[in-house]
Amino acid sequence: MCGITGIYGIPDRGAHALSAEALSRMTARISHRGPDAKGLWTSDAEVMLGHRRLSIIDTQEHSNQPFIHEATGDVIVFNGEVYNYRELREELKGAFSFRTESDTEVVLAALQAWGAEALHRFNGMFAFAFWSREKRELLLARDRMGIKPLYFAETSHGLVFSSEVRSLLASGWIDKRHDPIALSDYLRYQTVHAPRTIVQGLSMLPAGHLMRLQGEETEVLAWWDMASETAKIDGGLPRSERLKRIRSAMEKAVDLRMRSDVPLGAFLSGGIDSSAIVGLMKSATDQQISTFSVTFDEGEFDESTWSRMVAKRFNTDHHEIRLESQDFLHQVPDALAAMDHPSGDGPNTYVVSAATKKEGITVALSGLGGDEAFAGYPVFKRSQQLMEKRWLASWPKGLRKAAGLAYTAIKKDATSRKMAALLGGDYFDLEHTYPLSRQIFLESDLRRLAPRAGQQPNRVYQWLTEQIAPDTRGFALPFLSKVSLAEMGTYMSHTLLRDTDQMSMAHALEVRVPFLDHNLVLEALATTDDQKWPHSPKQLLTDSIPDLLPSEVIHRPKMGFVLPWEQWMKGDLKATCEGGLAYLSDVEGIAEQEVDRIWSAFLEGDARWTFSRLWALVVLGHWMKENGIR
C-alpha cells in the first residue's frame, strides 16, 4: 500500500524544472501513505512519476519505486497489492529475469507481456501508472471494485494524477473552485460519485476503468463490468453446490490476502463478517492470528462478549482496545484533518485504524463488503417489500401524498419524511426507491438549501438506470443482486471504500477486504434470491461456513449504540460545526438563511434534522475552508 503521483504531457524542456517542483510537492503531500521510502523519476521529457512507499511485500530497498526496468526503460508506480503475484511470477519467469520478490515487479512484467489484458489476470486492489518507453504510452488503471483511488486533472502544464485529491491541489495548478454539479451530489448523498469530485475539473477514474495516454490521444474505458461478468456465472446451480463454491471462493480470498512480509492481523467486532474472516484465517495457517477489537465502555452496547468468544474459539492473540466516548471525541479534529475528500462518515475508521497501528500492525483484514455481497443491510429487505407493493402506484397520487403528510405529522422525524416522499412518487421499482433510501437531504430540502443544485439530476438514479435498464446485463440479475449492485456501485464504492482508504492510510495502515474478491462477489451476485435469503439475512454466507461460526454470533442481537454526536455537536464540537457551516454559507449556490434555519432547528432538538445530516454539511464546509476551495 502506497501513494502514487505523476505528470504527463509536459509541454517542453523549458517546463521540466517547474514540473519537477510540482511533482515533488504532490508527492510530499502524501507522505503519510508511505513513510518507508520516497522516490521521484524525472528523467523523461514527457512524463514524471512519484511514489511514497509503505513496505508490505519484499521490504528491501531494491523494491522501492518508481520501479525501473533497466533493459527497456519501462517504469511503474503502483499502489495496493496484487495478491496472486506468486502464481503470475511462475508464468512469467521464463521470459522475464526477476531481481526482487515484490508484486510490483510482477505487475510490470505482466504488463510488458500481456499489455492491458494483464488486468484480467490480477487479483487484488490497485491503482497504478505504467510508462512504456518504446510505445511512449502511459497506462493508468484502477482495480475492479474501486478499493484503491486514483484522481486526475487536465491542466495547462499537462495531466496530473495522484492517489489523493489534496496531492493534486498541492501541484498549484488546480483552480480551487467547487463543482456545482458535484455539490448537488454531495448534498444528496454526503459524497460525490466518480468521475466527478467536489473540485471542478478534478476527476476520479471510475472503478474497473483504465486510461491510456499516447501523444495527444487519450482513451478512457471500462476494462471490467460487474453485471457482465456475473452473467458468465451459472445461476442455476443447486444450493448445495453454490454453498461449496462460495466456501471455496472465500477460502481462496482470505488465503491470498494473508500474504505479507510485515505484521498482519484482523479487525474483530464479533459480528458475522469479521468472525467469518478470522475463522477462515485460522483455517489457512498454523500460526496464531492477531485480532483487534475496539470497544466503548457503554454497558449494554459493549460488543466485547462476542469478540472474546470468537477470539477464544480460534485461539487468537486478541487485543481489546477499550475506549471511552471522550477518547473518540478528542480524535475528531484529527480525523477531519486527515480527510482527503469530504465525506459525512469516516471518523470511526480513523479511530479504529489509529488504535490498530499503535499495536504494531501494518496490515489488517476487514469484513467490509459482507453486507453488500450477502444482503445484510435492511435496505435489501425494504427494497424487496417495496417492489412487492408497487401496486400502491395505482392509488390516486393525491391520496398517497395525503397519507405521507399525515404520517410525517405524527412521527415528525427524518424517516417519516422519506416515507412521505416515497408515497408521493410515481414508481415503486428499485430505480426509484433505492436512490431515496440512501439520500441525506431530500429533493424538497435541496430546493431550499441550494436551489440550483436541486435542479441537477440525481446521480445515483442515473447510474442505477444505466446499470439495470432492460437492454443491459444488470436487468437479468436476481432482484437482491440488483440491490447489491446498487450498494457496491454507489454507497460502498464512494463512501465506505473512500473513507477506509483515506482514514487507514492516514496511519499508514493497509486494510484488505476479502469479501470484495471479485470471484467471491460474482458467485454471490449469481445466486438466486430464494437461495440467498431463504429465511434470514446473510444466510448464504453463514450456511457456507457452518463449522466456523458459533450460533451465538450468527443469532446475536443487532447493536444499537451510537456515539453521542448530537451532544458533542451542541457542546464540545459546536465551534467546529459553526465554523464549517459559516464557510459553507458563503459558497456560491448555498442559501445562507436555510443553513442557519437548519442549524437552529437542530439545536432546538427538531427530530427532522438528525446529527448525521448536519455533520455532512459541517464536514463539507470545513474541508472546503481547510483546502481553500471557493
Secondary structure, DSSP 8 states (H G I E B T S, - for coil): -EEEEEEE----GGGHHHHHHHHHHHHHTTGGG-BSEEEEE--SSSEEEEEEE---SS-SGGG-SSEEETTTTEEEEEEEEETTHHHHHHHHTTT----S--HHHHHHHHHHHHGGGGGGG--EEEEEEEEETTTTEEEEEE-TT--S--EEEEETTEEEEESSHHHHHTTS-S---B-HHHHHHHHHHSS--TT--SBTTEEE--TTEEEEEETTEEEEEES--HHHHHTTS-S---HHHHHHHHHHHHHHHHHHTT--SS-EEEE--SSHHHHHHHHHHHHH-SS--EEEEEEE--GGG--HHHHHHHHHHTT-EEEEEEE-HHHHHHHHHHHHHH-SS--S--HHHHHHHHHHHHTT-SEEE--TTHHHHTT-SHHHHHHHHHHHTGGGGGS-HHHHHHHHHHHHHHH-SHHHHHHHHHHTSS--SHHHHHHHHT-SS-HHHHHHH-TTGGGS--HHHHHHHHHHSTTSGGGGS-HHHHHHHHHIIIIIIIIIHHHHHHHHHTTT-EEE-GGG-HHHHHHHHHS-HHHH-SSSTTHHHHHH-TTTS-HHHHT---------HHHHHHTTTHHHHHHHHHHHHTSTT--HHHHHHHHHHHHTT-TTS-HHHHHHHHHHHHHHHHTT--
